[in-house]
Amino acid sequence: MNTVAGRSTVPSLIRNVVANIHPDTHTFMTHKVKDGWVSISYRETIEKADAISAWFLDMGIMKGDRLALIIENGPDYVYYDQALQQIGAVNTSIYPTLSESEIEYILNDSGAKTILVGNPFLFRKVIKAANNCPDLIRILPAFDDYEKYTEKVSLNAGVIGFHEVIEEGKQIVDKYRHAINSAREAILPSDLSCLIYTSGTTGIPKGVMLTHHNLTENVRASLEQIQVLEKTDIFLSFLPLSHVFERTATYHICLHEGCQIAFAQSLDLLAKNMAEVRPTIMCCVPRLLERIHDRAMKNGLSAGGAKTKIFLWALGIGKKYRLQYEGGKKPGLILRGQHRIAEKLVFSKIKEKTGGRLKFLISGGGALPKNIGEFFGDLGIKVLEGFGLTETSPVMAVTENERVIYGTVGRIIPRIEVAIQNVDTKEIYTVQTHHTFKQDFQSEEGEIIVRGHCVMKGYWNKPEETANVIDPDGWFHTGDIGRFYKGNLQITDRLKNMLVNAYGKNIYPTPVENTYLKSSRIEQIFLVGDKREYITAIIVPAKEIMQETFGLTEEFFTNPDLFIEDSEIVDWIARDVKRLSIELAKFERIKNFKVKRNPFSMDEGEITPTMKAKRKVIEKKYAEAIDDMYLQEAEVD
């Protein structure tokens, strides 16, 4: 692992790469332009960042000023971020999926002076909000022909193209060279690096204040635990850099280690981009892995005849092989031979769709179902699962490369403490660190709390909310329920998600929902049952499979009825619900459900950008349908 000399600040990372790892002509980023992938060197990145920094200084931007971004992943994000970081300004990234009112709120709450805007759709949102944001001085569209969108609009903020900013900055960079260098040297690890607004499942967005030390130390500690990265590794980036997970686990790790970043064009083109880039490492969310699993299983099982038998045989061999290694045993000669055949006939074909060079995947942003992790392990594709929140920079725990315990989120990273606290009595059951790790350690279940370098500085302009989550002893209360299992941290659910049925039984929805999500027929599921006699659910079917099974056209999904009443489709879902219910305790089983025609969405305000259900919103919006489930006769016995 590379060691960054000097003080821990974000702008020190790229300077360390060109001083100690690669020549400045080495490729740092690649992105798709028309039909080809274009390489960008460290030198070009630094030169453009310096030019933008000069423009900022010429405009009067000072240390501590907040500068906003609402843009898709790509080189422009990096240029802008590097430019503002090195003069001590604060990155205020905004999710591209947020509404106009939410964008306005964040711009005003942060007092952002500029905003970089990625495309015409986002630009129209910003200019609608701009005149209600008195601190906003400049809007910087990062695309051509932006003028046509402002012809009939009177704006208080000035508008200048981002590429014009770079060209203007190049003309004055020499004038500001000393000021840029002095500003970079004056940044302290304790200074604010970014504000990341968490939408949360309730309430208004809160700006999480993360310092340079929070971010760089989180990278350093995580890499100490995963000691297999090399400067030749290539990351394919597709998760939003507006979220702390991708920013830390891809962008900052690549800056720390000298790895290359390739920016995917979009989620729709991800499979194509994987085949083109052939990445060695990727960060992903559980839902992507679930989709890959579902597609692989569908293709394998639908082949029929000998092909399906070979597919199932190979998965069985993969499981035996994995279990041998996990048990500390070397597979025997016969099993090794069988595994080579399984690799050639089945596994290599699935791996080729990812580019064929993946060393491992890093999964975060939500709990990975145990069976999905095991499936990839059986294929020989390692998935390292991590855990944390925006407020923890984000990593608190991550799977060790040589010790994967499926259904857990790994070992505690170095130099922090993680405790399990009784939800009711506030008794701390155990405090664990990286160095107290024992492979057979198990603890009681409770709220996960953390103390150490990863904990945020606080919520921007919200001292009361900060005091509510960081207690006087410095413990940050995550709101997540979990325990230690085989030395690793295991997440049960969110404290706020907990349902208490009419008989006083505590039910954590996430593990129950994950059980039903094993069905290839179910895309999304939302559990209901707080203060009710039994559990019900709103289920969204897997669209593609349902279309194929019932011959449905797109018109079916534009029907204004929110729920599907067709008895054949309901029975089709019910069969899998009944089959999977036997894996759960009786009080956790779904007794009735509604089939929702279309998925829960961010546009409708039903889920957060990190795909977490907004429980209060959904329960209020579908209250009539929920009440109806408790009036009807149960659909599932």
Protein Blocks (a to p, Z undefined) as FASTA:
>chain_A
ZZdehjddfklmmmmmmmmmmcckbcfbdcdehjbccdddfklmmmmmmmmmmmmmmnop
aehiacdddddedfklmmmmmmmmmnopacddddfkbcfklmmmmmmmnopabdcdfbfk
lmmmmmmmmmmmmklmbdcdfbehklmmmmmpccfbdcddfklmmmmmmmmmmmmmmmmm
mmmmmpcfkbcfbdcddebjgdjdddddddfklmmmmmmmmmmmmccbcfkbccddfbdf
kbmklmmmmmmmmmmnopacdddfblklmmmmmmmnopabdcddfklmmmmmmmmmmmmm
mngpjllmmmmmmmmmmmmmmmmmmnopacdfklmmmmmmmmmmmmmmmmmmnnopafbd
cdehiacdfklmmmmmmnopacddddddfknopafbdcdfklccehiabjadehiacddd
dfklopafbacdfklpcfkbccdddddddedjklcfbdehilklmmmmmcfkopacehpa
cddeehiacdfbdfklpccdfkopacdfklmmmmmmmpmkbmbdcddhehiabdcddddd
dfklmmmmnopafklmmpmblbdfbfklmmmmmmmmmmmmmmpcfklpcfbdcddfbdcd
fklopacfkopacfklmmmmmmmmmmmmmmmccfbZZ
